[in-house]
Amino acid sequence: MNLSLPHFSPGATVVPVIEWMNIHWHPFFAAVTHGVEALLKSVMAVLMLLPPYGLIAVAGILTLLLAGVRTALLVVCALGFFWAIDFWAESMQTITMVTISVCISLLIAFPLGVLAARYRGLEAAFRPVLDVMQTVPPWVYLIPAVIIFSLGSVPAIIATIIYSTPPMVRITTLAFKQIPQEFLELGAALGARPRTILFKIEIPAARPTLLVGVNQCILLSLAMVVLAGLVGASGLGAEVTRGLTRMQMGLGLRSGLGIVAVAILLDRLSRAAFDRKPQRVL
C-alpha cells in the first residue's frame, strides 16, 4: 500500500498565473511596451540630433553655466571618451536606459519612502517586502520581465526599475526620519502648510541622505544594464556580452570602461543637481 503524499510543484501554480496574465492583461503590457519604447526613441532622438562633437560642446557649455568648471570638464571628458572608444551610440543608449530607469524609480520610491517615514505601520508592512526584493538576485527580475515583455530594452528597464527601487525607499525613509523635530516644529509655529514644510524644510534637510539613495539607484541600474545585455537590450551591456561570448578582451574592456564613465558622469551630474541651493522662501 502506497501512502506517499501527492507531489506538489510550485511551478504548476505559477505558470498558469503567468499565462493568464499574458492573455488577459496583454493590452496593458502592450501599452507599457509601446510607451517605454516611445520614450526611449524620443530621448535617443534628442541625444543623436547633433553629431558627437556638437553634443559635447553643448553639454559642456550648459554644465559650465549650471554646475561650474570642474563638472563641465568631467562631462566633456566622459563624452569625449565615449567618442574616442567608438561606442558613441551605445553609450547614449546606456545613458538613456539608466536615466529613464532612475527617474521612474525615484518617482515610485520617493513618495513611498515619505509615507513610510510618517506612518510606522506602513513602514513595518514595507520592511519584509523590501527585504525580499533586495535579497532576490537581479537575474530573477529579468525572467518574468522577458516572459511578459519579450526580449529587448523594455524588459531590461522594467527589471531595472524593480531592482533599484527598494534601496531608494529605505534611504528616503531613513532621510526623513533623521530630520530634527525642531525644524518641523518651527515650520508649524510659523504657520507653514504641510506642503511648504515638505518642500522648504524636509527635502532640503534630507538632501544629503537622498543623494546617497540616488547614487545607489544609478549603480544598481548600471549593474542591471550589463545583465540586460544577455536578454537583447542594446547599449554597452550588449557589447560587454558580445566581448564575453566571443572571448574578445579588447571589446569587453572598452565597453566596461565605457560603463564606468557612464557611472561617473551620472553620479557627478546628480551631485551637481542636488548641490544647487534651493530658492528662497518668499
C-alpha positions in Angstrom: 0.0 0.0 0.0 1.5 3.3 -1.1 1.0 6.0 1.5 3.2 8.7 -0.1 1.8 12.2 -0.3 0.9 13.7 -3.7 3.7 15.6 -5.3 3.2 19.4 -5.3 5.1 21.6 -7.6 5.1 25.4 -7.1 5.8 25.8 -10.8 2.5 24.2 -11.6 0.8 27.1 -9.7 3.0 29.9 -11.0 3.0 29.0 -14.7 -0.8 29.2 -15.1 -0.8 32.6 -13.4 1.8 34.0 -15.9 -0.2 32.5 -18.8 -3.4 34.1 -17.5 -1.7 37.5 -17.2 -0.3 37.2 -20.7 -3.7 36.5 -22.1 -6.0 38.9 -20.1 -3.5 41.7 -19.4 -2.0 41.7 -22.9 -3.4 45.2 -23.8 -1.9 46.7 -20.7 1.5 45.1 -21.2 1.5 46.1 -24.9 0.7 49.7 -23.9 3.6 49.7 -21.4 5.9 48.3 -24.1 4.9 50.9 -26.6 5.1 53.7 -24.1 8.6 52.8 -22.9 9.8 52.2 -26.5 8.4 55.6 -27.5 10.2 57.3 -24.5 13.4 55.5 -25.4 13.2 56.6 -29.0 12.4 60.2 -28.1 15.3 60.6 -25.7 17.7 58.9 -28.2 16.5 61.1 -31.0 17.4 64.2 -28.9 20.8 62.8 -28.0 21.6 61.8 -31.5 20.2 65.0 -33.1 23.7 66.6 -33.1 27.0 65.0 -34.1 29.2 63.9 -31.2 31.4 67.0 -31.2 28.3 69.2 -31.3 26.6 67.4 -28.3 29.9 67.5 -26.4 30.2 71.3 -26.9 26.5 72.0 -26.0 26.7 69.7 -22.9 30.0 71.3 -21.8 28.6 74.8 -22.1 25.3 74.0 -20.3 27.2 72.2 -17.5 29.6 75.1 -17.2 26.7 77.6 -16.7 24.8 75.4 -14.3 27.4 73.4 -12.3 30.8 75.0 -12.7 34.1 74.4 -14.4 35.1 71.1 -12.7 31.8 69.3 -13.6 31.9 70.7 -17.1 35.4 69.4 -17.7 34.3 66.0 -16.4 31.2 65.9 -18.7 33.4 66.9 -21.7 36.0 64.2 -20.8 33.4 61.5 -20.3 31.6 62.3 -23.6 34.8 62.6 -25.4 35.8 59.2 -24.1 32.7 57.6 -25.5 33.5 59.1 -28.9 37.2 58.0 -28.6 36.4 54.4 -27.9 34.0 54.3 -30.9 30.9 53.5 -28.7 29.1 56.8 -29.0 25.6 55.4 -30.0 25.9 52.5 -27.5 26.9 55.0 -24.7 23.9 57.2 -25.5 21.6 54.2 -25.4 23.0 53.2 -22.0 22.7 56.7 -20.6 19.1 56.8 -21.9 18.2 53.5 -20.3 19.8 54.3 -17.0 18.3 57.8 -16.8 14.8 56.6 -17.6 15.1 53.8 -15.1 16.4 56.0 -12.3 13.8 58.7 -12.9 10.9 56.2 -12.7 12.4 54.5 -9.7 12.7 57.9 -7.9 9.1 58.8 -8.8 7.9 55.5 -7.2 10.3 55.3 -4.3 10.2 58.9 -3.0 6.5 59.1 -2.1 6.6 55.5 -0.7 9.6 56.4 1.5 7.9 59.6 2.7 4.8 57.7 3.7 6.8 55.0 5.4 8.7 57.7 7.4 5.4 59.2 8.6 3.4 56.1 9.3 5.2 53.3 11.4 2.6 50.7 10.4 3.2 51.3 6.8 7.0 51.1 7.4 6.5 47.8 9.2 4.4 46.5 6.2 7.1 47.6 3.7 10.0 46.1 5.6 9.5 42.4 4.7 8.6 43.2 1.1 11.8 45.3 0.7 13.9 42.6 2.4 12.7 40.0 -0.1 13.1 42.4 -3.1 16.7 43.3 -2.1 17.6 39.6 -1.4 16.4 38.3 -4.8 19.2 38.1 -7.3 18.9 40.5 -10.3 18.6 37.6 -12.7 15.3 36.7 -11.2 13.8 40.0 -12.1 14.8 39.5 -15.7 12.9 36.2 -16.1 9.3 37.4 -15.6 10.1 40.7 -17.4 11.3 38.8 -20.5 8.3 36.4 -20.3 5.8 39.2 -20.2 7.6 41.9 -22.4 9.7 39.7 -24.7 13.3 40.5 -25.4 14.8 43.9 -25.8 15.3 47.1 -23.9 11.8 47.3 -22.4 12.1 44.2 -20.1 15.6 45.5 -19.1 14.1 48.8 -18.0 11.2 47.2 -16.1 13.6 44.8 -14.3 16.0 47.7 -13.5 13.2 49.8 -12.0 12.0 46.9 -9.8 15.6 46.2 -8.8 16.7 49.7 -7.9 13.5 50.9 -6.2 13.8 49.2 -2.8 17.1 50.8 -1.7 15.7 54.2 -2.5 12.6 53.6 -0.5 14.7 52.6 2.5 17.1 55.5 2.2 14.2 58.0 1.7 12.5 56.7 4.9 15.8 57.0 6.8 16.4 60.5 5.5 13.0 61.8 6.6 13.2 60.1 10.0 16.6 61.8 10.7 15.2 65.3 10.2 15.4 67.2 13.6 12.0 67.5 15.1 12.8 71.2 15.9 12.8 72.0 12.2 9.2 70.7 11.8 8.0 72.4 15.0 9.5 75.7 13.8 7.7 75.4 10.4 4.4 74.6 12.1 4.9 77.5 14.6 5.4 79.9 11.6 2.1 78.7 10.1 3.6 76.9 7.2 1.4 74.4 5.4 2.4 70.7 5.2 3.3 71.1 1.5 5.5 74.1 2.3 7.2 72.2 5.2 7.8 69.2 2.9 9.4 71.2 0.0 11.1 74.0 2.0 12.2 72.2 5.2 12.1 68.4 5.0 13.5 67.9 1.5 16.4 70.4 1.9 17.3 68.8 5.3 17.2 65.3 3.9 19.0 66.2 0.7 22.5 64.7 1.6 21.0 61.4 2.5 18.7 61.4 -0.5 21.7 61.9 -2.7 23.1 58.6 -1.4 19.9 56.9 -2.5 20.1 58.4 -6.0 23.7 57.2 -6.3 22.6 53.7 -5.2 19.9 53.8 -7.9 22.4 54.7 -10.5 24.9 52.0 -9.5 22.2 49.3 -9.4 20.8 50.4 -12.7 24.2 50.1 -14.3 24.7 46.7 -12.8 21.4 45.5 -14.3 22.3 47.1 -17.7 25.2 44.7 -18.0 23.0 41.7 -17.3 20.3 43.1 -19.6 22.7 42.7 -22.5 22.0 39.0 -22.3 18.3 39.4 -23.0 18.7 41.6 -26.1 19.0 45.1 -24.5 21.1 47.5 -26.6 23.9 49.7 -25.3 27.2 49.0 -23.6 25.8 46.0 -21.8 25.3 44.2 -25.1 28.9 45.0 -26.0 30.1 43.5 -22.8 28.1 40.4 -23.5 29.5 40.2 -27.0 33.0 40.5 -25.8 32.4 37.7 -23.2 30.8 35.3 -25.7 33.4 35.9 -28.4 36.3 36.0 -25.9 37.4 39.4 -27.1 39.2 41.1 -24.3 39.6 44.4 -26.0 35.9 44.7 -26.8 34.9 43.8 -23.2 37.5 46.2 -21.7 36.4 49.1 -23.9 32.7 48.6 -23.1 33.4 48.0 -19.4 35.4 51.3 -19.2 32.5 53.0 -21.0 30.1 51.8 -18.3 32.5 53.2 -15.7 32.5 56.5 -17.5 28.7 56.5 -17.6 28.6 55.9 -13.8 31.0 58.7 -13.1 29.1 61.1 -15.5 25.7 60.4 -14.0 27.0 60.5 -10.4 28.6 63.9 -10.9 25.6 65.3 -12.6 23.3 64.1 -9.9 25.5 65.6 -7.2 25.6 68.9 -9.1 21.8 68.9 -9.3 21.4 68.2 -5.6 24.1 70.7 -4.6 22.3 73.6 -6.2 20.9 75.9 -3.5 17.1 76.0 -3.2 15.3 79.2 -3.9 14.5 81.5 -1.0 11.1 81.3 0.5 9.1 84.4 -0.2 
